[in-house]
Structures are given as structure tokens and as C-alpha cells.
Amino acid sequence: MKQAKENVTKIDDYVKDIASKGRERYQLSETSATNGPQATVSKETQVSVNRLYRNVMDVNPQFVDDPLLETLLT
């Protein structure tokens, strides 16, 4: 579980960084959606990755030793 948390944190940080660079390059505000050619990460992808990040971080290790990580995608 520790490795899953580390990996999903890296992915979340990477997606945020790419979206931020796209907004900066095209002079968009931080709240602007990046759904077009102006960035490489769509808003939908950002939301999905952030949801996965929150789900993985919310797993309580006292209740689950080795969860099926696929169940955190829904």
C-alpha cells in the first residue's frame, strides 16, 4: 500500500505540473479548464487522477492490510 500511495502521489503531482505549465504557457488563469489544444492534460483527466489520489490516501491501513487497488478506481 505504501508503494501505491507513493506512485499515485507522483502521478498526481505530474498531472498538476503539466496542467499548470499549459496554463502558464497560454496565459490562462489557474481555474481555467485545460480541455483543448492549450494543454496536454484535460480537466477530466485531472479530476480522475485527483479522485484516485484521494481514494488511495483515504484507505485506512488499520481496516485493510492489502486492498484490491482496482476497487479505488470507481
Secondary structure, 3 states (H helix, E strand, C coil): CHHHHHHHHHHHHHHHHHHHHHHHHCCCCCCCCCCCCCCCCCHHHHHHHHHHHHHHHHCCCCCCCCCCHHHHHC
